[in-house]
Amino acid sequence: MKVAEKGDLIEGFGKVVTIEGRNIALFRVKDEYFALANVCLHRGGPLGEGNVSGSVVTCPWHGWKFDVRTGSFTVIPTLKVTTYKVKEEDGSIMIGIP
């Protein structure tokens, strides 16, 4: 499902989209694109509004950090936010929704 254009995503910033009732945070790291559920595991903070450094987004509410590539919480990697498959096709960003 198309969710954005390649130019809509700026490295270091998230973009939130809603697909089939799901809020999803999109991220660009160099020339790769990633998508996570836009909900921090701690208190439900909006990850798409967090600061991004490299491949790590910091929740703006309480500072929890997640790797946007895997959804893993950086302190306890087995705790993960839901991730979605992303591909870039002809300048469009596409997400696979299961």
N, C-alpha and C positions, 0 to 999 in steps of 0.2 A: 504494500500500500504506500503510495507516495505521500510524504509528510512535509517535505521542504525542498528548496532548491539549494544546491551546493553553496551558493553565495550567501544564503541566509545564516550559515553557521560560521561564527568567528572563533578562532582558537582562543581559549582562555575564558569563554563564556558559554553558558548553557542556553538552550532554547526549549521551551515547554510546548508540547502539542497534545491535543486530546484526540484519541482514536478509539472508537467503539467504547466510549465511556471511561477510558484509561488515560490518566495523565502520565505522559512519558517525557523524560528529559533527554534531549539530544546534545551530544558533545562532539567537537572536532579536536583531534590530536594529530598535529601535522596534517597529513592527507588521508587520515582514517576517521571514520565516523562510528559513534557508539550511542546506544540508547539504553536507559535505565528507567525503572519505575521512578516516578518523581516523588518518592516517599522515603524519608530517612527511617531506618529501623528503630531509632531511639524514641522519638516523639512525633514522627510523621512530618518533619520539616521538608520544605520544597527544595530538593537537591538541584533542580534546574536553575535556582536563583543563587546557588552557592558560588564561592570563589573557586576557580580552577587553576591548578598549577601543574603543568605537565599533564599527567594522566590521572591526577587526584582531584576530586571535588570535595569541598568542605561544606557541610550543611550549615546554612546561615543561622540556624536557631541555637545549636549547642556545640558546634565544632566537630562533629563526627566526620571522619574522612573515609571516602570510598574510591576505589580504583574504577574509573569509568570503563575500562576495558573488560573487567571481569565482574563488577558489582561487589567485590569483596571489601568488607570493612578492614581498614588497614591495621587495626589492633588485633582483631580476631578474624583472620581470613576465611574461616569457615562460615561466618555470618555474611550473607550476601543479599543484596537488593536484586530483584528480578531484572534480568537483562533481556534485550530483544536483538535479533539478528538485523544488521543494517547493511545495505549496499548502496553504492552510488552508481546510477545508470543514466548516462547521457545528461549529466548535470542535475539529476533529480536524486533526492535522498529517499530511499525506500526502506520500510520496516516490515519485518515478518511478524504477524500477530498469530499466535497459535490458536 
